Every structure is written in structure tokens, then in C-alpha cells.
Amino acid sequence: MFLLDENVDSRLFKFLKSQKIDVKSTPKTLSDKKIAEICLKENRILVTNDEDFQEYSVDEIHSVIWLKIPQNKPEDLIKCFEQLLSECKIFKGKFIILEEFSWREFPLPQKL
């Protein structure tokens, strides 16, 4: 279900695993393009701190959760991610911005 970018705190990975949620991490050497291809092929939601993924279209990536929570606050990150999981039921084709105790979603753009 989720693919965590290399820049995401590993405690989120451990939390998701503890909840029996399907989660993988990206190897450090993958390009953004390759990460997007994996997400699309495997129907995975990319979780990242990298704003570059907002440029991808619905034809290039499954969906994205952009973390705007400081990585030095892992408890807040996990709490906010838990809230997102309980409130958001459909991720496909969305670009979600997760901030401290709030989130916003936008449709991924169509390829021009």
C-alpha cells in the first residue's frame, strides 16, 4: 500500500509495520522517476518529504503523501499519519499534504 521515500523517518515505517500495513522503503539510489514508476506499477502510495513529486501526473504515479511535519517530531508524524489513515479512505490519484494535525488533498493533474 505505501512506499516510503528514503527521506522519511524510519519510525513511521516501524509504526506502519506494527499495524500490519503493507509498506516498503525505497533504496537510496533510486531516481524520482523510478520511484514513481514503482508506485504506479505496484499501486503504492508514495510517502515523501520531497516536494518534487507534486509535478507528477496521475499517469505517472499512483498517489503521493507529502509530509510537511518536522522529522525531529516522530510522535507527531505518527499521530498525524494515524489520523490521515482514519479519515481518508481513497488515496488513488491524489496528492495529499500532511501537516501537523491537518491534511489537504488535491487531485493529481492529468498529463498534458
C-alpha positions, 0 to 999 in steps of 0.5 A: 500500500505505501512506499516510503521515500528514503527521506522519511523517518524510519519510525513511521515505517516501524509504526506502519509495520506494527499495524500490519500495513503493507509498506516498503522503503525505497533504496537510496539510489533510486531516481524520482522517476523510478520511484514513481514508476514503482508506485504506479506499477505496484499501486503504492502510495508514495510517502515523501518529504520531497516536494518534487513529486507534486509535478507528477501526473496521475499517469505517472504515479499512483498517489503521493503523501507529502509530509510537511511535519518536522522529522525531529517530531516522530510522535507527531508524524505518527499521530498525524499519519494515524489520523490521515489513515482514519479519515481518508479512505481513497488515496488513488490519484491524489496528492495529499499534504500532511501537516501537523494535525491537518491534511489537504488533498488535491487531485493529481493533474492529468498529463498534458 
